[in-house]
Amino acid sequence: MSSATPPSSGTGSPLVGDITDKRLLRGARTRRAVLDQAVDIASLDGLEGLSFGRLATDTGLSKAGIQSLFRTKEALQLATVDHARSMFVDFVVRPALSAPRGVERIRELIGRWIVYAERPLFAGGCFQAANLTEFDSRPGPIRDKLACNQQEWIDALSSELTFAVENGEITALDADLAAFQIDAVLRSANTAMRLGDGAAGNKVRRIVEGLLRPPG
């Protein structure tokens, strides 16, 4: 009898890899389904409204299965913040980057934000507006992540305003202050929209245009 190792069928490793890939893909899809529901819940009831049991009921998935993906409520909340940011960037920020820098991009960012809140992208409207006040006085990783996302948005507005001033598109202004003002108006508009003010978007546009006055 030969002691040689029997020839491989040639399918062993690829089959194992295929099974692993399918499991990873299934896990990614499950995680996405959970987070899609989580951002809606958090936009309505805040991040504290999240629970493994509620997500299991809403998605039809097992509570144990969801908990195995996120382990702790805080990990779930942090993942939800990240998912909301990714959705916001994909819907508002990334499409606006196709517009020329300065005034045109500012208008595109604001226009996209208005659609984001009016649509709304999340069931409860602006995710940031729904959760910032809940965590602004609660130090920790969730507050830090929300604050970082907020600052990124304000910095994006300030950067475009600065560009517009430096290139003579608009009258000189304090870009950081103007960005702060625009963000405050947007959050106020989000509340107005939730209360049924159909003119809130137009009010935002008028206020922003007041800051984009050309020189002279």
VENGI-V364074 format. One record per residue. N is the residue number from 0. RES is the residue in one small letter. OMEGA is omega in degrees with one decimal (* if undefined). Layout:
n=N res=RES omega=OMEGA
n=N res=RES omega=OMEGA
This chain:
n=0 res=m omega=-178.7
n=1 res=s omega=178.3
n=2 res=s omega=-178.2
n=3 res=a omega=178.5
n=4 res=t omega=-179.5
n=5 res=p omega=-178.8
n=6 res=p omega=179.1
n=7 res=s omega=177.8
n=8 res=s omega=179.0
n=9 res=g omega=-177.0
n=10 res=t omega=-174.8
n=11 res=g omega=-176.2
n=12 res=s omega=179.0
n=13 res=p omega=-179.1
n=14 res=l omega=178.1
n=15 res=v omega=179.1
n=16 res=g omega=-179.2
n=17 res=d omega=178.5
n=18 res=i omega=179.2
n=19 res=t omega=179.3
n=20 res=d omega=-179.6
n=21 res=k omega=178.0
n=22 res=r omega=178.5
n=23 res=l omega=179.8
n=24 res=l omega=178.3
n=25 res=r omega=177.7
n=26 res=g omega=179.3
n=27 res=a omega=179.3
n=28 res=r omega=178.4
n=29 res=t omega=179.1
n=30 res=r omega=179.7
n=31 res=r omega=179.8
n=32 res=a omega=179.3
n=33 res=v omega=-177.4
n=34 res=l omega=175.4
n=35 res=d omega=178.3
n=36 res=q omega=-177.7
n=37 res=a omega=-179.3
n=38 res=v omega=176.9
n=39 res=d omega=178.4
n=40 res=i omega=-177.5
n=41 res=a omega=178.2
n=42 res=s omega=178.9
n=43 res=l omega=-172.1
n=44 res=d omega=-178.9
n=45 res=g omega=-178.7
n=46 res=l omega=177.8
n=47 res=e omega=178.1
n=48 res=g omega=179.2
n=49 res=l omega=172.1
n=50 res=s omega=179.1
n=51 res=f omega=-179.3
n=52 res=g omega=-179.8
n=53 res=r omega=179.4
n=54 res=l omega=177.7
n=55 res=a omega=179.2
n=56 res=t omega=-175.6
n=57 res=d omega=-176.5
n=58 res=t omega=-176.4
n=59 res=g omega=178.1
n=60 res=l omega=-179.7
n=61 res=s omega=178.0
n=62 res=k omega=-179.2
n=63 res=a omega=179.8
n=64 res=g omega=178.5
n=65 res=i omega=-179.7
n=66 res=q omega=178.6
n=67 res=s omega=179.2
n=68 res=l omega=-171.9
n=69 res=f omega=175.2
n=70 res=r omega=-176.5
n=71 res=t omega=178.5
n=72 res=k omega=179.7
n=73 res=e omega=177.7
n=74 res=a omega=176.5
n=75 res=l omega=179.8
n=76 res=q omega=179.2
n=77 res=l omega=178.1
n=78 res=a omega=178.7
n=79 res=t omega=176.7
n=80 res=v omega=179.4
n=81 res=d omega=-178.5
n=82 res=h omega=178.3
n=83 res=a omega=178.7
n=84 res=r omega=-179.4
n=85 res=s omega=178.6
n=86 res=m omega=179.1
n=87 res=f omega=179.7
n=88 res=v omega=-179.0
n=89 res=d omega=-175.0
n=90 res=f omega=-173.4
n=91 res=v omega=-169.0
n=92 res=v omega=-173.4
n=93 res=r omega=178.2
n=94 res=p omega=-178.8
n=95 res=a omega=-178.2
n=96 res=l omega=177.7
n=97 res=s omega=178.1
n=98 res=a omega=177.9
n=99 res=p omega=-179.5
n=100 res=r omega=177.2
n=101 res=g omega=-173.3
n=102 res=v omega=-178.2
n=103 res=e omega=179.8
n=104 res=r omega=176.4
n=105 res=i omega=179.5
n=106 res=r omega=179.5
n=107 res=e omega=177.5
n=108 res=l omega=-179.2
n=109 res=i omega=178.6
n=110 res=g omega=177.8
n=111 res=r omega=179.6
n=112 res=w omega=-179.9
n=113 res=i omega=177.4
n=114 res=v omega=178.4
n=115 res=y omega=-178.4
n=116 res=a omega=-178.9
n=117 res=e omega=-173.2
n=118 res=r omega=-22.2
n=119 res=p omega=178.1
n=120 res=l omega=175.8
n=121 res=f omega=-173.5
n=122 res=a omega=-177.4
n=123 res=g omega=-178.1
n=124 res=g omega=-175.6
n=125 res=c omega=-178.6
n=126 res=f omega=-178.9
n=127 res=q omega=-179.1
n=128 res=a omega=-178.4
n=129 res=a omega=-171.6
n=130 res=n omega=-178.9
n=131 res=l omega=-177.5
n=132 res=t omega=180.0
n=133 res=e omega=-174.0
n=134 res=f omega=-174.7
n=135 res=d omega=179.4
n=136 res=s omega=-177.7
n=137 res=r omega=-178.3
n=138 res=p omega=178.3
n=139 res=g omega=-175.0
n=140 res=p omega=179.9
n=141 res=i omega=176.9
n=142 res=r omega=-178.9
n=143 res=d omega=-178.1
n=144 res=k omega=177.6
n=145 res=l omega=180.0
n=146 res=a omega=179.0
n=147 res=c omega=178.7
n=148 res=n omega=179.3
n=149 res=q omega=-179.1
n=150 res=q omega=177.5
n=151 res=e omega=-179.7
n=152 res=w omega=179.8
n=153 res=i omega=178.1
n=154 res=d omega=178.9
n=155 res=a omega=177.6
n=156 res=l omega=-178.8
n=157 res=s omega=-179.8
n=158 res=s omega=-179.9
n=159 res=e omega=176.9
n=160 res=l omega=177.9
n=161 res=t omega=178.7
n=162 res=f omega=-179.0
n=163 res=a omega=178.4
n=164 res=v omega=-175.9
n=165 res=e omega=-179.3
n=166 res=n omega=173.2
n=167 res=g omega=179.9
n=168 res=e omega=-177.4
n=169 res=i omega=177.2
n=170 res=t omega=-179.6
n=171 res=a omega=177.4
n=172 res=l omega=175.1
n=173 res=d omega=-173.2
n=174 res=a omega=-179.7
n=175 res=d omega=179.3
n=176 res=l omega=179.8
n=177 res=a omega=178.0
n=178 res=a omega=176.9
n=179 res=f omega=179.9
n=180 res=q omega=179.5
n=181 res=i omega=179.8
n=182 res=d omega=178.8
n=183 res=a omega=178.3
n=184 res=v omega=-179.7
n=185 res=l omega=179.5
n=186 res=r omega=175.6
n=187 res=s omega=178.6
n=188 res=a omega=177.6
n=189 res=n omega=177.5
n=190 res=t omega=179.6
n=191 res=a omega=178.8
n=192 res=m omega=179.1
n=193 res=r omega=179.8
n=194 res=l omega=173.8
n=195 res=g omega=178.8
n=196 res=d omega=-178.4
n=197 res=g omega=-179.5
n=198 res=a omega=-175.3
n=199 res=a omega=-179.6
n=200 res=g omega=178.9
n=201 res=n omega=177.4
n=202 res=k omega=177.5
n=203 res=v omega=-179.2
n=204 res=r omega=-179.9
n=205 res=r omega=179.7
n=206 res=i omega=-179.8
n=207 res=v omega=179.5
n=208 res=e omega=176.5
n=209 res=g omega=178.1
n=210 res=l omega=-175.4
n=211 res=l omega=179.7
n=212 res=r omega=178.1
n=213 res=p omega=-179.7
n=214 res=p omega=174.4
n=215 res=g omega=*
